[in-house]
Amino acid sequence: MQGAVTRDGVVYCNDRQVQIAELPEAIQASMRPSTERKIYVTADTRAKYRDVKVVVEKIRLTGITRICFLAEKGDPARFHHGSIGDAVVSKT
C-alpha cells in the first residue's frame, strides 16, 4: 500500500488521487485481510509539513501504525506512480 503527498498538497492512495477527508476510507477499501498493515508514503521535499502531518494522522485513524517514508532520487513527479525502485526507506 502506498500514499503520496505532492508539493501542492495533493494526496494519493496508491495511484488514485483522493481528498484528505476520504483518505481513511480509501485506505480501508484497498486493504485485504492478508494485506500487511504497513503503508509507504512518499512526500515531495517541497510539500508543507502540515500537509504531510495530516496525512499521517489520517493513516493512523485506520489502525495502521507502521508508516514508512520514502525518499526518491530524481523527478518528484514520479512519487504517486507507485515506483519504489530507488527509494530510501525511513520508518516511523
mmCIF file as gemmi writes it, N, C-alpha and C atoms, coordinates in Angstrom:
data_model
loop_
_atom_site.group_PDB
_atom_site.id
_atom_site.type_symbol
_atom_site.label_atom_id
_atom_site.label_alt_id
_atom_site.label_comp_id
_atom_site.label_asym_id
_atom_site.label_entity_id
_atom_site.label_seq_id
_atom_site.pdbx_PDB_ins_code
_atom_site.Cartn_x
_atom_site.Cartn_y
_atom_site.Cartn_z
_atom_site.occupancy
_atom_site.B_iso_or_equiv
_atom_site.pdbx_formal_charge
_atom_site.auth_seq_id
_atom_site.auth_asym_id
_atom_site.pdbx_PDB_model_num
ATOM 1 N N . MET Axp A 1 ? 0.848 -1.16 0 1 0 ? 1 A 1
ATOM 2 C CA . MET Axp A 1 ? 0 0 0 1 0 ? 1 A 1
ATOM 3 C C . MET Axp A 1 ? 0.895 1.224 0 1 0 ? 1 A 1
ATOM 4 N N . GLN Axp A 2 ? 0.523 2.198 -0.827 1 0 ? 2 A 1
ATOM 5 C CA . GLN Axp A 2 ? 1.32 3.411 -0.93 1 0 ? 2 A 1
ATOM 6 C C . GLN Axp A 2 ? 0.451 4.658 -0.876 1 0 ? 2 A 1
ATOM 7 N N . GLY Axp A 3 ? 1.019 5.7 -0.327 1 0 ? 3 A 1
ATOM 8 C CA . GLY Axp A 3 ? 0.385 7.005 -0.304 1 0 ? 3 A 1
ATOM 9 C C . GLY Axp A 3 ? 1.397 8.037 -0.748 1 0 ? 3 A 1
ATOM 10 N N . ALA Axp A 4 ? 0.912 9.199 -1.143 1 0 ? 4 A 1
ATOM 11 C CA . ALA Axp A 4 ? 1.829 10.25 -1.582 1 0 ? 4 A 1
ATOM 12 C C . ALA Axp A 4 ? 1.227 11.613 -1.295 1 0 ? 4 A 1
ATOM 13 N N . VAL Axp A 5 ? 2.13 12.578 -1.082 1 0 ? 5 A 1
ATOM 14 C CA . VAL Axp A 5 ? 1.743 13.975 -0.918 1 0 ? 5 A 1
ATOM 15 C C . VAL Axp A 5 ? 2.609 14.789 -1.874 1 0 ? 5 A 1
ATOM 16 N N . THR Axp A 6 ? 1.969 15.545 -2.746 1 0 ? 6 A 1
ATOM 17 C CA . THR Axp A 6 ? 2.717 16.361 -3.694 1 0 ? 6 A 1
ATOM 18 C C . THR Axp A 6 ? 3.06 17.716 -3.078 1 0 ? 6 A 1
ATOM 19 N N . ARG Axp A 7 ? 3.847 18.499 -3.765 1 0 ? 7 A 1
ATOM 20 C CA . ARG Axp A 7 ? 4.27 19.798 -3.246 1 0 ? 7 A 1
ATOM 21 C C . ARG Axp A 7 ? 3.11 20.732 -3.009 1 0 ? 7 A 1
ATOM 22 N N . ASP Axp A 8 ? 2.022 20.571 -3.776 1 0 ? 8 A 1
ATOM 23 C CA . ASP Axp A 8 ? 0.858 21.443 -3.593 1 0 ? 8 A 1
ATOM 24 C C . ASP Axp A 8 ? -0.219 20.811 -2.719 1 0 ? 8 A 1
ATOM 25 N N . GLY Axp A 9 ? 0.135 19.732 -1.996 1 0 ? 9 A 1
ATOM 26 C CA . GLY Axp A 9 ? -0.781 19.136 -1.034 1 0 ? 9 A 1
ATOM 27 C C . GLY Axp A 9 ? -1.772 18.135 -1.592 1 0 ? 9 A 1
ATOM 28 N N . VAL Axp A 10 ? -1.61 17.746 -2.852 1 0 ? 10 A 1
ATOM 29 C CA . VAL Axp A 10 ? -2.484 16.728 -3.434 1 0 ? 10 A 1
ATOM 30 C C . VAL Axp A 10 ? -2.103 15.379 -2.837 1 0 ? 10 A 1
ATOM 31 N N . VAL Axp A 11 ? -3.124 14.587 -2.47 1 0 ? 11 A 1
ATOM 32 C CA . VAL Axp A 11 ? -2.907 13.315 -1.78 1 0 ? 11 A 1
ATOM 33 C C . VAL Axp A 11 ? -3.327 12.164 -2.688 1 0 ? 11 A 1
ATOM 34 N N . TYR Axp A 12 ? -2.534 11.111 -2.667 1 0 ? 12 A 1
ATOM 35 C CA . TYR Axp A 12 ? -2.824 9.898 -3.436 1 0 ? 12 A 1
ATOM 36 C C . TYR Axp A 12 ? -2.853 8.699 -2.509 1 0 ? 12 A 1
ATOM 37 N N . CYS Axp A 13 ? -3.758 7.783 -2.813 1 0 ? 13 A 1
ATOM 38 C CA . CYS Axp A 13 ? -3.794 6.469 -2.178 1 0 ? 13 A 1
ATOM 39 C C . CYS Axp A 13 ? -3.565 5.479 -3.3 1 0 ? 13 A 1
ATOM 40 N N . ASN Axp A 14 ? -2.433 4.792 -3.249 1 0 ? 14 A 1
ATOM 41 C CA . ASN Axp A 14 ? -1.957 4.007 -4.38 1 0 ? 14 A 1
ATOM 42 C C . ASN Axp A 14 ? -1.845 4.969 -5.56 1 0 ? 14 A 1
ATOM 43 N N . ASP Axp A 15 ? -2.454 4.724 -6.673 1 0 ? 15 A 1
ATOM 44 C CA . ASP Axp A 15 ? -2.339 5.648 -7.809 1 0 ? 15 A 1
ATOM 45 C C . ASP Axp A 15 ? -3.557 6.544 -7.97 1 0 ? 15 A 1
ATOM 46 N N . ARG Axp A 16 ? -4.443 6.553 -6.995 1 0 ? 16 A 1
ATOM 47 C CA . ARG Axp A 16 ? -5.696 7.31 -7.108 1 0 ? 16 A 1
ATOM 48 C C . ARG Axp A 16 ? -5.652 8.574 -6.26 1 0 ? 16 A 1
ATOM 49 N N . GLN Axp A 17 ? -5.924 9.714 -6.894 1 0 ? 17 A 1
ATOM 50 C CA . GLN Axp A 17 ? -5.982 10.972 -6.149 1 0 ? 17 A 1
ATOM 51 C C . GLN Axp A 17 ? -7.232 10.969 -5.282 1 0 ? 17 A 1
ATOM 52 N N . VAL Axp A 18 ? -7.076 11.369 -4.007 1 0 ? 18 A 1
ATOM 53 C CA . VAL Axp A 18 ? -8.2 11.417 -3.075 1 0 ? 18 A 1
ATOM 54 C C . VAL Axp A 18 ? -8.161 12.72 -2.287 1 0 ? 18 A 1
ATOM 55 N N . GLN Axp A 19 ? -9.312 13.129 -1.813 1 0 ? 19 A 1
ATOM 56 C CA . GLN Axp A 19 ? -9.387 14.251 -0.893 1 0 ? 19 A 1
ATOM 57 C C . GLN Axp A 19 ? -8.896 13.762 0.467 1 0 ? 19 A 1
ATOM 58 N N . ILE Axp A 20 ? -8.294 14.631 1.229 1 0 ? 20 A 1
ATOM 59 C CA . ILE Axp A 20 ? -7.734 14.226 2.518 1 0 ? 20 A 1
ATOM 60 C C . ILE Axp A 20 ? -8.795 13.606 3.43 1 0 ? 20 A 1
ATOM 61 N N . ALA Axp A 21 ? -10.006 14.13 3.387 1 0 ? 21 A 1
ATOM 62 C CA . ALA Axp A 21 ? -11.075 13.586 4.231 1 0 ? 21 A 1
ATOM 63 C C . ALA Axp A 21 ? -11.447 12.157 3.83 1 0 ? 21 A 1
ATOM 64 N N . GLU Axp A 22 ? -11.2 11.796 2.581 1 0 ? 22 A 1
ATOM 65 C CA . GLU Axp A 22 ? -11.542 10.467 2.069 1 0 ? 22 A 1
ATOM 66 C C . GLU Axp A 22 ? -10.414 9.452 2.248 1 0 ? 22 A 1
ATOM 67 N N . LEU Axp A 23 ? -9.256 9.906 2.698 1 0 ? 23 A 1
ATOM 68 C CA . LEU Axp A 23 ? -8.095 9.023 2.767 1 0 ? 23 A 1
ATOM 69 C C . LEU Axp A 23 ? -8.309 7.783 3.631 1 0 ? 23 A 1
ATOM 70 N N . PRO Axp A 24 ? -8.861 7.907 4.858 1 0 ? 24 A 1
ATOM 71 C CA . PRO Axp A 24 ? -9.053 6.674 5.649 1 0 ? 24 A 1
ATOM 72 C C . PRO Axp A 24 ? -9.946 5.645 4.942 1 0 ? 24 A 1
ATOM 73 N N . GLU Axp A 25 ? -11.01 6.11 4.315 1 0 ? 25 A 1
ATOM 74 C CA . GLU Axp A 25 ? -11.9 5.176 3.606 1 0 ? 25 A 1
ATOM 75 C C . GLU Axp A 25 ? -11.204 4.558 2.404 1 0 ? 25 A 1
ATOM 76 N N . ALA Axp A 26 ? -10.4 5.347 1.689 1 0 ? 26 A 1
ATOM 77 C CA . ALA Axp A 26 ? -9.676 4.824 0.528 1 0 ? 26 A 1
ATOM 78 C C . ALA Axp A 26 ? -8.666 3.766 0.957 1 0 ? 26 A 1
ATOM 79 N N . ILE Axp A 27 ? -8.012 4.005 2.074 1 0 ? 27 A 1
ATOM 80 C CA . ILE Axp A 27 ? -7.047 3.024 2.592 1 0 ? 27 A 1
ATOM 81 C C . ILE Axp A 27 ? -7.771 1.747 2.997 1 0 ? 27 A 1
ATOM 82 N N . GLN Axp A 28 ? -8.854 1.88 3.748 1 0 ? 28 A 1
ATOM 83 C CA . GLN Axp A 28 ? -9.623 0.705 4.185 1 0 ? 28 A 1
ATOM 84 C C . GLN Axp A 28 ? -10.13 -0.093 2.987 1 0 ? 28 A 1
ATOM 85 N N . ALA Axp A 29 ? -10.59 0.614 1.936 1 0 ? 29 A 1
ATOM 86 C CA . ALA Axp A 29 ? -11.095 -0.082 0.742 1 0 ? 29 A 1
ATOM 87 C C . ALA Axp A 29 ? -9.982 -0.833 0.019 1 0 ? 29 A 1
ATOM 88 N N . SER Axp A 30 ? -8.746 -0.359 0.137 1 0 ? 30 A 1
ATOM 89 C CA . SER Axp A 30 ? -7.616 -1.004 -0.535 1 0 ? 30 A 1
ATOM 90 C C . SER Axp A 30 ? -7.046 -2.175 0.254 1 0 ? 30 A 1
ATOM 91 N N . MET Axp A 31 ? -7.365 -2.234 1.54 1 0 ? 31 A 1
ATOM 92 C CA . MET Axp A 31 ? -6.818 -3.282 2.394 1 0 ? 31 A 1
ATOM 93 C C . MET Axp A 31 ? -7.58 -4.592 2.195 1 0 ? 31 A 1
ATOM 94 N N . ARG Axp A 32 ? -6.835 -5.671 2.173 1 0 ? 32 A 1
ATOM 95 C CA . ARG Axp A 32 ? -7.416 -7.005 2.151 1 0 ? 32 A 1
ATOM 96 C C . ARG Axp A 32 ? -7.001 -7.672 3.456 1 0 ? 32 A 1
ATOM 97 N N . PRO Axp A 33 ? -7.726 -8.696 3.883 1 0 ? 33 A 1
ATOM 98 C CA . PRO Axp A 33 ? -7.366 -9.352 5.15 1 0 ? 33 A 1
ATOM 99 C C . PRO Axp A 33 ? -5.914 -9.809 5.204 1 0 ? 33 A 1
ATOM 100 N N . SER Axp A 34 ? -5.35 -10.201 4.077 1 0 ? 34 A 1
ATOM 101 C CA . SER Axp A 34 ? -3.974 -10.69 4.058 1 0 ? 34 A 1
ATOM 102 C C . SER Axp A 34 ? -2.95 -9.567 3.871 1 0 ? 34 A 1
ATOM 103 N N . THR Axp A 35 ? -3.42 -8.342 3.674 1 0 ? 35 A 1
ATOM 104 C CA . THR Axp A 35 ? -2.51 -7.219 3.446 1 0 ? 35 A 1
ATOM 105 C C . THR Axp A 35 ? -1.777 -6.853 4.722 1 0 ? 35 A 1
ATOM 106 N N . GLU Axp A 36 ? -0.478 -6.679 4.595 1 0 ? 36 A 1
ATOM 107 C CA . GLU Axp A 36 ? 0.321 -6.241 5.737 1 0 ? 36 A 1
ATOM 108 C C . GLU Axp A 36 ? -0.124 -4.835 6.131 1 0 ? 36 A 1
ATOM 109 N N . ARG Axp A 37 ? -0.267 -4.598 7.402 1 0 ? 37 A 1
ATOM 110 C CA . ARG Axp A 37 ? -0.754 -3.305 7.886 1 0 ? 37 A 1
ATOM 111 C C . ARG Axp A 37 ? 0.401 -2.313 7.958 1 0 ? 37 A 1
ATOM 112 N N . LYS Axp A 38 ? 0.901 -1.991 6.77 1 0 ? 38 A 1
ATOM 113 C CA . LYS Axp A 38 ? 2.013 -1.06 6.619 1 0 ? 38 A 1
ATOM 114 C C . LYS Axp A 38 ? 1.722 -0.22 5.385 1 0 ? 38 A 1
ATOM 115 N N . ILE Axp A 39 ? 2.142 1.04 5.417 1 0 ? 39 A 1
ATOM 116 C CA . ILE Axp A 39 ? 1.966 1.905 4.26 1 0 ? 39 A 1
ATOM 117 C C . ILE Axp A 39 ? 3.271 2.635 3.99 1 0 ? 39 A 1
ATOM 118 N N . TYR Axp A 40 ? 3.584 2.772 2.717 1 0 ? 40 A 1
ATOM 119 C CA . TYR Axp A 40 ? 4.752 3.531 2.279 1 0 ? 40 A 1
ATOM 120 C C . TYR Axp A 40 ? 4.258 4.886 1.799 1 0 ? 40 A 1
ATOM 121 N N . VAL Axp A 41 ? 4.838 5.954 2.335 1 0 ? 41 A 1
ATOM 122 C CA . VAL Axp A 41 ? 4.42 7.307 1.979 1 0 ? 41 A 1
ATOM 123 C C . VAL Axp A 41 ? 5.585 8.035 1.33 1 0 ? 41 A 1
ATOM 124 N N . THR Axp A 42 ? 5.329 8.605 0.166 1 0 ? 42 A 1
ATOM 125 C CA . THR Axp A 42 ? 6.303 9.492 -0.464 1 0 ? 42 A 1
ATOM 126 C C . THR Axp A 42 ? 5.776 10.908 -0.341 1 0 ? 42 A 1
ATOM 127 N N . ALA Axp A 43 ? 6.661 11.804 -0.034 1 0 ? 43 A 1
ATOM 128 C CA . ALA Axp A 43 ? 6.274 13.216 0.08 1 0 ? 43 A 1
ATOM 129 C C . ALA Axp A 43 ? 7.291 14.046 -0.681 1 0 ? 43 A 1
ATOM 130 N N . ASP Axp A 44 ? 6.783 14.893 -1.534 1 0 ? 44 A 1
ATOM 131 C CA . ASP Axp A 44 ? 7.65 15.818 -2.246 1 0 ? 44 A 1
ATOM 132 C C . ASP Axp A 44 ? 8.431 16.627 -1.213 1 0 ? 44 A 1
ATOM 133 N N . THR Axp A 45 ? 9.695 16.853 -1.452 1 0 ? 45 A 1
ATOM 134 C CA . THR Axp A 45 ? 10.511 17.595 -0.495 1 0 ? 45 A 1
ATOM 135 C C . THR Axp A 45 ? 10.011 19.027 -0.314 1 0 ? 45 A 1
ATOM 136 N N . ARG Axp A 46 ? 9.202 19.503 -1.258 1 0 ? 46 A 1
ATOM 137 C CA . ARG Axp A 46 ? 8.649 20.858 -1.147 1 0 ? 46 A 1
ATOM 138 C C . ARG Axp A 46 ? 7.252 20.867 -0.541 1 0 ? 46 A 1
ATOM 139 N N . ALA Axp A 47 ? 6.735 19.693 -0.163 1 0 ? 47 A 1
ATOM 140 C CA . ALA Axp A 47 ? 5.411 19.628 0.473 1 0 ? 47 A 1
ATOM 141 C C . ALA Axp A 47 ? 5.468 20.298 1.835 1 0 ? 47 A 1
ATOM 142 N N . LYS Axp A 48 ? 4.37 20.909 2.213 1 0 ? 48 A 1
ATOM 143 C CA . LYS Axp A 48 ? 4.306 21.555 3.522 1 0 ? 48 A 1
ATOM 144 C C . LYS Axp A 48 ? 4.231 20.493 4.617 1 0 ? 48 A 1
ATOM 145 N N . TYR Axp A 49 ? 4.933 20.741 5.696 1 0 ? 49 A 1
ATOM 146 C CA . TYR Axp A 49 ? 4.948 19.809 6.825 1 0 ? 49 A 1
ATOM 147 C C . TYR Axp A 49 ? 3.529 19.516 7.304 1 0 ? 49 A 1
ATOM 148 N N . ARG Axp A 50 ? 2.697 20.539 7.408 1 0 ? 50 A 1
ATOM 149 C CA . ARG Axp A 50 ? 1.335 20.325 7.917 1 0 ? 50 A 1
ATOM 150 C C . ARG Axp A 50 ? 0.53 19.39 7.01 1 0 ? 50 A 1
ATOM 151 N N . ASP Axp A 51 ? 0.774 19.437 5.683 1 0 ? 51 A 1
ATOM 152 C CA . ASP Axp A 51 ? 0.07 18.529 4.771 1 0 ? 51 A 1
ATOM 153 C C . ASP Axp A 51 ? 0.473 17.083 5.026 1 0 ? 51 A 1
ATOM 154 N N . VAL Axp A 52 ? 1.765 16.864 5.224 1 0 ? 52 A 1
ATOM 155 C CA . VAL Axp A 52 ? 2.251 15.509 5.495 1 0 ? 52 A 1
ATOM 156 C C . VAL Axp A 52 ? 1.759 15.037 6.862 1 0 ? 52 A 1
ATOM 157 N N . LYS Axp A 53 ? 1.761 15.926 7.837 1 0 ? 53 A 1
ATOM 158 C CA . LYS Axp A 53 ? 1.294 15.573 9.185 1 0 ? 53 A 1
ATOM 159 C C . LYS Axp A 53 ? -0.166 15.14 9.165 1 0 ? 53 A 1
ATOM 160 N N . VAL Axp A 54 ? -1.016 15.846 8.419 1 0 ? 54 A 1
ATOM 161 C CA . VAL Axp A 54 ? -2.432 15.483 8.336 1 0 ? 54 A 1
ATOM 162 C C . VAL Axp A 54 ? -2.588 14.118 7.678 1 0 ? 54 A 1
ATOM 163 N N . VAL Axp A 55 ? -1.796 13.836 6.662 1 0 ? 55 A 1
ATOM 164 C CA . VAL Axp A 55 ? -1.848 12.525 6.008 1 0 ? 55 A 1
ATOM 165 C C . VAL Axp A 55 ? -1.493 11.426 7.006 1 0 ? 55 A 1
ATOM 166 N N . VAL Axp A 56 ? -0.447 11.624 7.792 1 0 ? 56 A 1
ATOM 167 C CA . VAL Axp A 56 ? -0.051 10.631 8.806 1 0 ? 56 A 1
ATOM 168 C C . VAL Axp A 56 ? -1.18 10.445 9.822 1 0 ? 56 A 1
ATOM 169 N N . GLU Axp A 57 ? -1.794 11.527 10.251 1 0 ? 57 A 1
ATOM 170 C CA . GLU Axp A 57 ? -2.908 11.42 11.205 1 0 ? 57 A 1
ATOM 171 C C . GLU Axp A 57 ? -4.069 10.636 10.611 1 0 ? 57 A 1
ATOM 172 N N . LYS Axp A 58 ? -4.38 10.879 9.338 1 0 ? 58 A 1
ATOM 173 C CA . LYS Axp A 58 ? -5.476 10.144 8.679 1 0 ? 58 A 1
ATOM 174 C C . LYS Axp A 58 ? -5.129 8.668 8.527 1 0 ? 58 A 1
ATOM 175 N N . ILE Axp A 59 ? -3.871 8.372 8.227 1 0 ? 59 A 1
ATOM 176 C CA . ILE Axp A 59 ? -3.453 6.969 8.121 1 0 ? 59 A 1
ATOM 177 C C . ILE Axp A 59 ? -3.621 6.274 9.463 1 0 ? 59 A 1
ATOM 178 N N . ARG Axp A 60 ? -3.238 6.924 10.532 1 0 ? 60 A 1
ATOM 179 C CA . ARG Axp A 60 ? -3.339 6.31 11.862 1 0 ? 60 A 1
ATOM 180 C C . ARG Axp A 60 ? -4.788 6.052 12.263 1 0 ? 60 A 1
ATOM 181 N N . LEU Axp A 61 ? -5.729 6.822 11.723 1 0 ? 61 A 1
ATOM 182 C CA . LEU Axp A 61 ? -7.153 6.57 12.002 1 0 ? 61 A 1
ATOM 183 C C . LEU Axp A 61 ? -7.596 5.2 11.507 1 0 ? 61 A 1
ATOM 184 N N . THR Axp A 62 ? -6.869 4.641 10.555 1 0 ? 62 A 1
ATOM 185 C CA . THR Axp A 62 ? -7.216 3.328 10.011 1 0 ? 62 A 1
ATOM 186 C C . THR Axp A 62 ? -6.663 2.185 10.858 1 0 ? 62 A 1
ATOM 187 N N . GLY Axp A 63 ? -5.846 2.523 11.848 1 0 ? 63 A 1
ATOM 188 C CA . GLY Axp A 63 ? -5.223 1.491 12.671 1 0 ? 63 A 1
ATOM 189 C C . GLY Axp A 63 ? -3.845 1.1 12.198 1 0 ? 63 A 1
ATOM 190 N N . ILE Axp A 64 ? -3.397 1.661 11.094 1 0 ? 64 A 1
ATOM 191 C CA . ILE Axp A 64 ? -2.053 1.385 10.606 1 0 ? 64 A 1
ATOM 192 C C . ILE Axp A 64 ? -1.074 2.226 11.407 1 0 ? 64 A 1
ATOM 193 N N . THR Axp A 65 ? -0.094 1.563 11.996 1 0 ? 65 A 1
ATOM 194 C CA . THR Axp A 65 ? 0.915 2.283 12.768 1 0 ? 65 A 1
ATOM 195 C C . THR Axp A 65 ? 2.299 2.156 12.149 1 0 ? 65 A 1
ATOM 196 N N . ARG Axp A 66 ? 2.45 1.256 11.186 1 0 ? 66 A 1
ATOM 197 C CA . ARG Axp A 66 ? 3.739 1.088 10.512 1 0 ? 66 A 1
ATOM 198 C C . ARG Axp A 66 ? 3.722 1.944 9.247 1 0 ? 66 A 1
ATOM 199 N N . ILE Axp A 67 ? 4.293 3.129 9.356 1 0 ? 67 A 1
ATOM 200 C CA . ILE Axp A 67 ? 4.334 4.079 8.246 1 0 ? 67 A 1
ATOM 201 C C . ILE Axp A 67 ? 5.793 4.257 7.853 1 0 ? 67 A 1
ATOM 202 N N . CYS Axp A 68 ? 6.099 3.971 6.602 1 0 ? 68 A 1
ATOM 203 C CA . CYS Axp A 68 ? 7.465 4.107 6.094 1 0 ? 68 A 1
ATOM 204 C C . CYS Axp A 68 ? 7.5 5.265 5.109 1 0 ? 68 A 1
ATOM 205 N N . PHE Axp A 69 ? 8.425 6.174 5.296 1 0 ? 69 A 1
ATOM 206 C CA . PHE Axp A 69 ? 8.584 7.3 4.381 1 0 ? 69 A 1
ATOM 207 C C . PHE Axp A 69 ? 9.642 6.953 3.35 1 0 ? 69 A 1
ATOM 208 N N . LEU Axp A 70 ? 9.339 7.276 2.103 1 0 ? 70 A 1
ATOM 209 C CA . LEU Axp A 70 ? 10.254 7.004 1.005 1 0 ? 70 A 1
ATOM 210 C C . LEU Axp A 70 ? 10.783 8.321 0.454 1 0 ? 70 A 1
ATOM 211 N N . ALA Axp A 71 ? 12.062 8.348 0.186 1 0 ? 71 A 1
ATOM 212 C CA . ALA Axp A 71 ? 12.67 9.489 -0.496 1 0 ? 71 A 1
ATOM 213 C C . ALA Axp A 71 ? 13.232 8.961 -1.801 1 0 ? 71 A 1
ATOM 214 N N . GLU Axp A 72 ? 12.828 9.55 -2.906 1 0 ? 72 A 1
ATOM 215 C CA . GLU Axp A 72 ? 13.27 9.067 -4.194 1 0 ? 72 A 1
ATOM 216 C C . GLU Axp A 72 ? 14.29 10 -4.811 1 0 ? 72 A 1
ATOM 217 N N . LYS Axp A 73 ? 15.207 9.408 -5.539 1 0 ? 73 A 1
ATOM 218 C CA . LYS Axp A 73 ? 16.144 10.174 -6.335 1 0 ? 73 A 1
ATOM 219 C C . LYS Axp A 73 ? 15.448 10.544 -7.632 1 0 ? 73 A 1
ATOM 220 N N . GLY Axp A 74 ? 15.724 11.712 -8.135 1 0 ? 74 A 1
ATOM 221 C CA . GLY Axp A 74 ? 15.17 12.083 -9.431 1 0 ? 74 A 1
ATOM 222 C C . GLY Axp A 74 ? 13.919 12.92 -9.332 1 0 ? 74 A 1
ATOM 223 N N . ASP Axp A 75 ? 13.089 12.832 -10.345 1 0 ? 75 A 1
ATOM 224 C CA . ASP Axp A 75 ? 11.91 13.666 -10.518 1 0 ? 75 A 1
ATOM 225 C C . ASP Axp A 75 ? 10.833 13.337 -9.488 1 0 ? 75 A 1
ATOM 226 N N . PRO Axp A 76 ? 10.479 14.297 -8.6 1 0 ? 76 A 1
ATOM 227 C CA . PRO Axp A 76 ? 9.455 14.026 -7.594 1 0 ? 76 A 1
ATOM 228 C C . PRO Axp A 76 ? 8.067 13.831 -8.185 1 0 ? 76 A 1
ATOM 229 N N . ALA Axp A 77 ? 7.869 14.156 -9.449 1 0 ? 77 A 1
ATOM 230 C CA . ALA Axp A 77 ? 6.571 13.936 -10.084 1 0 ? 77 A 1
ATOM 231 C C . ALA Axp A 77 ? 6.256 12.449 -10.181 1 0 ? 77 A 1
ATOM 232 N N . ARG Axp A 78 ? 7.285 11.597 -10.045 1 0 ? 78 A 1
ATOM 233 C CA . ARG Axp A 78 ? 7.07 10.144 -10.098 1 0 ? 78 A 1
ATOM 234 C C . ARG Axp A 78 ? 6.513 9.593 -8.806 1 0 ? 78 A 1
ATOM 235 N N . PHE Axp A 79 ? 6.479 10.38 -7.745 1 0 ? 79 A 1
ATOM 236 C CA . PHE Axp A 79 ? 6.116 9.888 -6.426 1 0 ? 79 A 1
ATOM 237 C C . PHE Axp A 79 ? 4.81 9.12 -6.39 1 0 ? 79 A 1
ATOM 238 N N . HIS Axp A 80 ? 3.796 9.582 -7.033 1 0 ? 80 A 1
ATOM 239 C CA . HIS Axp A 80 ? 2.486 8.946 -6.885 1 0 ? 80 A 1
ATOM 240 C C . HIS Axp A 80 ? 2.246 7.832 -7.888 1 0 ? 80 A 1
ATOM 241 N N . HIS Axp A 81 ? 3.28 7.407 -8.605 1 0 ? 81 A 1
ATOM 242 C CA . HIS Axp A 81 ? 3.088 6.354 -9.594 1 0 ? 81 A 1
ATOM 243 C C . HIS Axp A 81 ? 3.456 4.973 -9.094 1 0 ? 81 A 1
ATOM 244 N N . GLY Axp A 82 ? 3.713 4.838 -7.812 1 0 ? 82 A 1
ATOM 245 C CA . GLY Axp A 82 ? 3.907 3.522 -7.235 1 0 ? 82 A 1
ATOM 246 C C . GLY Axp A 82 ? 5.294 2.938 -7.388 1 0 ? 82 A 1
ATOM 247 N N . SER Axp A 83 ? 6.253 3.688 -7.912 1 0 ? 83 A 1
ATOM 248 C CA . SER Axp A 83 ? 7.592 3.167 -8.083 1 0 ? 83 A 1
ATOM 249 C C . SER Axp A 83 ? 8.404 3.353 -6.809 1 0 ? 83 A 1
ATOM 250 N N . ILE Axp A 84 ? 8.975 2.268 -6.305 1 0 ? 84 A 1
ATOM 251 C CA . ILE Axp A 84 ? 9.853 2.397 -5.139 1 0 ? 84 A 1
ATOM 252 C C . ILE Axp A 84 ? 11.247 1.869 -5.491 1 0 ? 84 A 1
ATOM 253 N N . GLY Axp A 85 ? 11.591 1.956 -6.762 1 0 ? 85 A 1
ATOM 254 C CA . GLY Axp A 85 ? 12.85 1.41 -7.241 1 0 ? 85 A 1
ATOM 255 C C . GLY Axp A 85 ? 14.093 1.955 -6.566 1 0 ? 85 A 1
ATOM 256 N N . ASP Axp A 86 ? 14.303 3.251 -6.56 1 0 ? 86 A 1
ATOM 257 C CA . ASP Axp A 86 ? 15.49 3.86 -5.972 1 0 ? 86 A 1
ATOM 258 C C . ASP Axp A 86 ? 15.185 4.497 -4.647 1 0 ? 86 A 1
ATOM 259 N N . ALA Axp A 87 ? 14.237 3.979 -3.93 1 0 ? 87 A 1
ATOM 260 C CA . ALA Axp A 87 ? 13.765 4.621 -2.713 1 0 ? 87 A 1
ATOM 261 C C . ALA Axp A 87 ? 14.672 4.34 -1.524 1 0 ? 87 A 1
ATOM 262 N N . VAL Axp A 88 ? 14.684 5.303 -0.632 1 0 ? 88 A 1
ATOM 263 C CA . VAL Axp A 88 ? 15.332 5.155 0.665 1 0 ? 88 A 1
ATOM 264 C C . VAL Axp A 88 ? 14.217 5.101 1.693 1 0 ? 88 A 1
ATOM 265 N N . VAL Axp A 89 ? 14.205 4.116 2.548 1 0 ? 89 A 1
ATOM 266 C CA . VAL Axp A 89 ? 13.089 3.927 3.475 1 0 ? 89 A 1
ATOM 267 C C . VAL Axp A 89 ? 13.448 4.458 4.863 1 0 ? 89 A 1
ATOM 268 N N . SER Axp A 90 ? 12.525 5.198 5.429 1 0 ? 90 A 1
ATOM 269 C CA . SER Axp A 90 ? 12.651 5.682 6.799 1 0 ? 90 A 1
ATOM 270 C C . SER Axp A 90 ? 11.386 5.291 7.526 1 0 ? 90 A 1
ATOM 271 N N . LYS Axp A 91 ? 11.473 4.496 8.572 1 0 ? 91 A 1
ATOM 272 C CA . LYS Axp A 91 ? 10.291 4 9.278 1 0 ? 91 A 1
ATOM 273 C C . LYS Axp A 91 ? 9.95 4.88 10.459 1 0 ? 91 A 1
ATOM 274 N N . THR Axp A 92 ? 8.624 5.013 10.714 1 0 ? 92 A 1
ATOM 275 C CA . THR Axp A 92 ? 8.186 5.731 11.929 1 0 ? 92 A 1
ATOM 276 C C . THR Axp A 92 ? 7.621 4.734 12.905 1 0 ? 92 A 1
